[in-house]
Amino acid sequence: MSSSRHRGRNDVTFAATSSDPIVDVSRRAVLAGTAATTAVAAALPLAGSAYAQAADPKTDMVPFLLLSAALTGVHVAILAPEFSADKNDILNSDPGVDPIKVKDDYFVFINAADKTSSFGKLMQIARDHRQSAEQILNAVQASDDNVKFLARSIALLWYLGSWYEPDDLKKNAAPGTAAFIPSQVVSARGYTQGLVWQIAQAHPMGFSNLQFGYWSREPVDPNDQTVRSDLGFITATIP
């Protein structure tokens, strides 16, 4: 659901007579571009507001991963296999460049889907409480409904690879409501990389990277340290 936001603008100035047909064409193009820019600006938060700008993957990817680890309970090293933690300040960590890049798909999708500037607020929560997943969760829970239900949508996205609109989740949050909630698969990578498949040690229809015959073996508890030597899968730990 997300596409990247580009906030740079180029100022174009020129001087010419209106009798020049080339200038007339250029002027029409500039006016059309100005109208489009004005329409976009009207839909954005007011300049100077606390979260006027969309999240930026260059500066917000680490907060996004810390937030996601807290929301899903899955170690950040699973969400970003090439994550390299900075021991002095986790925010200075390198999120890494992995071959799957599902984290990038999710970030871009959420950024474009957010209509309330709540994604920026979640990024700030992750920054302010970066040393504790529990503190991140408590801060999310103490936020307004827009932030809380966007956080739920993000958790579902990581687990299922599908996007559930926060407003749809909000409408069905009341006890006793069990209406169908539509969803959207965000990308081919999202379809194959849902955490639910990794945790269940299974795979979605039409895709598998598991060894042939895997179904004949008993599944392994991903948190059983007697049979696994890695960091564990489901954990609230932030490195």
NORBELCOR-V146590 format. One record per run of one state. SS is the DSSP state (A for helix, B for strand, O for the rest). FROM is the first residue (numbers start at 1). TO is the last residue. Records with the same first field share a line. If there is no record, write none. Layout:
SS=FROM-TO + FROM-TO
This chain:
O=1-20 + 44-56 + 73-73 + 75-75 + 80-83 + 85-89 + 93-93 + 95-101 + 114-117 + 129-132 + 142-144 + 161-161 + 164-165 + 172-183 + 186-187 + 194-194 + 201-213 + 217-233 + 235-239
A=21-43 + 57-72 + 76-79 + 90-92 + 102-113 + 118-128 + 133-141 + 145-160 + 166-171 + 188-193 + 195-200 + 214-216
B=74-74 + 84-84 + 94-94 + 162-163 + 184-185 + 234-234
